[in-house]
């Protein structure tokens, strides 16, 4: 297993989580951390995001959108989540902002317009 040291938030996508943990499902991958990282946020495309925060696993549904290009989706999720979280938004609202950012990114080719 990877030594995560003092990492507070880890945000892999679903494929990365499964490869790192050697598990077959997102839920099993989240369970595999056993508190090594305070918060794990897994980006799961159209499914939205799965989280493990304070030992509780939750699913946060994605935003329905017409997918044109998945380039930058994960980065836009991260930016939406971190922007909201660092501005003081509650955790669930920050995840919703991440999901919205990812959905906006896939609805166009290249980077979304401001």
C-alpha positions as YAML, in Angstrom:
chain: A
units: angstrom
residues:
- id: 1
  name: UNK
  ca: [0.00, 0.00, 0.00]
- id: 2
  name: UNK
  ca: [1.11, 3.56, -0.67]
- id: 3
  name: UNK
  ca: [2.20, 5.67, 2.31]
- id: 4
  name: UNK
  ca: [-0.08, 8.70, 2.22]
- id: 5
  name: UNK
  ca: [1.67, 10.40, 5.14]
- id: 6
  name: UNK
  ca: [-0.29, 13.41, 6.30]
- id: 7
  name: UNK
  ca: [-2.47, 13.82, 3.21]
- id: 8
  name: UNK
  ca: [-5.83, 15.39, 4.10]
- id: 9
  name: UNK
  ca: [-7.75, 14.95, 0.83]
- id: 10
  name: UNK
  ca: [-7.09, 12.42, -1.94]
- id: 11
  name: UNK
  ca: [-9.07, 12.82, -5.20]
- id: 12
  name: UNK
  ca: [-8.45, 9.95, -7.65]
- id: 13
  name: UNK
  ca: [-10.82, 8.94, -10.41]
- id: 14
  name: UNK
  ca: [-12.47, 5.51, -10.18]
- id: 15
  name: UNK
  ca: [-9.87, 3.73, -12.34]
- id: 16
  name: UNK
  ca: [-7.01, 5.18, -10.28]
- id: 17
  name: UNK
  ca: [-8.66, 4.16, -7.00]
- id: 18
  name: UNK
  ca: [-9.17, 0.57, -8.17]
- id: 19
  name: UNK
  ca: [-5.58, 0.32, -9.44]
- id: 20
  name: UNK
  ca: [-4.10, 1.73, -6.23]
- id: 21
  name: UNK
  ca: [-6.18, -0.43, -3.89]
- id: 22
  name: UNK
  ca: [-6.38, -3.58, -6.02]
- id: 23
  name: UNK
  ca: [-10.11, -3.76, -5.41]
- id: 24
  name: UNK
  ca: [-12.98, -4.42, -7.83]
- id: 25
  name: UNK
  ca: [-15.49, -1.75, -6.73]
- id: 26
  name: UNK
  ca: [-15.37, 1.87, -5.68]
- id: 27
  name: UNK
  ca: [-16.94, 1.05, -2.32]
- id: 28
  name: UNK
  ca: [-14.31, -1.62, -1.63]
- id: 29
  name: UNK
  ca: [-11.58, 0.79, -2.70]
- id: 30
  name: UNK
  ca: [-12.85, 3.42, -0.30]
- id: 31
  name: UNK
  ca: [-12.98, 0.84, 2.52]
- id: 32
  name: UNK
  ca: [-9.36, -0.12, 1.78]
- id: 33
  name: UNK
  ca: [-8.06, 3.20, 3.11]
- id: 34
  name: UNK
  ca: [-8.91, 2.42, 6.77]
- id: 35
  name: UNK
  ca: [-8.50, 6.04, 7.77]
- id: 36
  name: UNK
  ca: [-5.08, 6.57, 6.14]
- id: 37
  name: UNK
  ca: [-6.44, 9.73, 4.51]
- id: 38
  name: UNK
  ca: [-9.02, 11.96, 6.20]
- id: 39
  name: UNK
  ca: [-11.09, 12.43, 3.05]
- id: 40
  name: UNK
  ca: [-11.16, 10.44, -0.21]
- id: 41
  name: UNK
  ca: [-13.20, 11.80, -3.12]
- id: 42
  name: UNK
  ca: [-13.57, 9.48, -6.12]
- id: 43
  name: UNK
  ca: [-14.60, 10.99, -9.44]
- id: 44
  name: UNK
  ca: [-16.85, 8.50, -11.25]
- id: 45
  name: UNK
  ca: [-17.89, 10.26, -14.46]
- id: 46
  name: UNK
  ca: [-21.63, 10.26, -15.11]
- id: 47
  name: UNK
  ca: [-22.19, 8.53, -11.75]
- id: 48
  name: UNK
  ca: [-20.91, 11.65, -9.98]
- id: 49
  name: UNK
  ca: [-18.62, 11.21, -7.00]
- id: 50
  name: UNK
  ca: [-18.17, 8.83, -4.10]
- id: 51
  name: UNK
  ca: [-16.64, 10.01, -0.85]
- id: 52
  name: UNK
  ca: [-15.20, 8.59, 2.33]
- id: 53
  name: UNK
  ca: [-15.14, 11.29, 4.96]
- id: 54
  name: UNK
  ca: [-14.73, 10.60, 8.69]
- id: 55
  name: UNK
  ca: [-15.26, 6.90, 7.92]
- id: 56
  name: UNK
  ca: [-18.62, 7.42, 6.20]
- id: 57
  name: UNK
  ca: [-19.02, 6.45, 2.54]
- id: 58
  name: UNK
  ca: [-21.48, 8.50, 0.47]
- id: 59
  name: UNK
  ca: [-22.56, 8.76, -3.16]
- id: 60
  name: UNK
  ca: [-23.12, 12.19, -4.72]
- id: 61
  name: UNK
  ca: [-25.03, 11.79, -8.04]
- id: 62
  name: UNK
  ca: [-23.66, 13.45, -11.15]
- id: 63
  name: UNK
  ca: [-25.24, 16.22, -13.19]
- id: 64
  name: UNK
  ca: [-26.99, 15.06, -16.38]
- id: 65
  name: UNK
  ca: [-25.38, 16.59, -19.44]
- id: 66
  name: UNK
  ca: [-24.67, 15.95, -23.11]
- id: 67
  name: UNK
  ca: [-21.09, 14.64, -23.21]
- id: 68
  name: UNK
  ca: [-18.93, 16.03, -26.03]
- id: 69
  name: UNK
  ca: [-15.38, 15.66, -24.67]
- id: 70
  name: UNK
  ca: [-14.16, 14.29, -21.33]
- id: 71
  name: UNK
  ca: [-10.82, 16.11, -21.48]
- id: 72
  name: UNK
  ca: [-10.35, 18.24, -18.33]
- id: 73
  name: UNK
  ca: [-13.42, 16.81, -16.55]
- id: 74
  name: UNK
  ca: [-11.47, 15.62, -13.51]
- id: 75
  name: UNK
  ca: [-9.48, 18.85, -13.29]
- id: 76
  name: UNK
  ca: [-12.68, 20.90, -13.51]
- id: 77
  name: UNK
  ca: [-14.26, 18.73, -10.78]
- id: 78
  name: UNK
  ca: [-11.21, 19.37, -8.59]
- id: 79
  name: UNK
  ca: [-11.35, 23.12, -9.25]
- id: 80
  name: UNK
  ca: [-15.07, 23.31, -8.52]
- id: 81
  name: UNK
  ca: [-14.74, 21.31, -5.30]
- id: 82
  name: UNK
  ca: [-11.63, 23.10, -4.02]
- id: 83
  name: UNK
  ca: [-12.94, 26.56, -4.94]
- id: 84
  name: UNK
  ca: [-16.15, 25.95, -2.99]
- id: 85
  name: UNK
  ca: [-14.47, 24.11, -0.08]
- id: 86
  name: UNK
  ca: [-11.78, 26.77, 0.38]
- id: 87
  name: UNK
  ca: [-14.48, 29.46, 0.29]
- id: 88
  name: UNK
  ca: [-16.19, 27.85, 3.27]
- id: 89
  name: UNK
  ca: [-18.94, 25.83, 1.57]
- id: 90
  name: UNK
  ca: [-20.21, 22.76, 3.43]
- id: 91
  name: UNK
  ca: [-18.67, 19.49, 2.20]
- id: 92
  name: UNK
  ca: [-21.78, 18.29, 0.30]
- id: 93
  name: UNK
  ca: [-22.14, 21.67, -1.41]
- id: 94
  name: UNK
  ca: [-18.47, 21.59, -2.40]
- id: 95
  name: UNK
  ca: [-18.93, 18.11, -3.92]
- id: 96
  name: UNK
  ca: [-21.98, 19.43, -5.83]
- id: 97
  name: UNK
  ca: [-19.82, 22.29, -7.14]
- id: 98
  name: UNK
  ca: [-17.24, 19.74, -8.26]
- id: 99
  name: UNK
  ca: [-19.88, 17.66, -10.03]
- id: 100
  name: UNK
  ca: [-21.21, 20.80, -11.72]
- id: 101
  name: UNK
  ca: [-17.71, 21.79, -12.86]
- id: 102
  name: UNK
  ca: [-17.06, 18.32, -14.29]
- id: 103
  name: UNK
  ca: [-20.43, 18.32, -16.09]
- id: 104
  name: UNK
  ca: [-19.75, 21.74, -17.57]
- id: 105
  name: UNK
  ca: [-16.35, 20.58, -18.80]
- id: 106
  name: UNK
  ca: [-17.70, 17.56, -20.69]
- id: 107
  name: UNK
  ca: [-20.48, 19.55, -22.36]
- id: 108
  name: UNK
  ca: [-18.03, 21.27, -24.71]
- id: 109
  name: UNK
  ca: [-14.88, 20.51, -26.69]
- id: 110
  name: UNK
  ca: [-11.80, 21.86, -24.92]
- id: 111
  name: UNK
  ca: [-12.00, 24.10, -21.86]
- id: 112
  name: UNK
  ca: [-15.38, 25.58, -20.89]
- id: 113
  name: UNK
  ca: [-15.95, 29.29, -21.51]
- id: 114
  name: UNK
  ca: [-16.04, 31.54, -18.44]
...
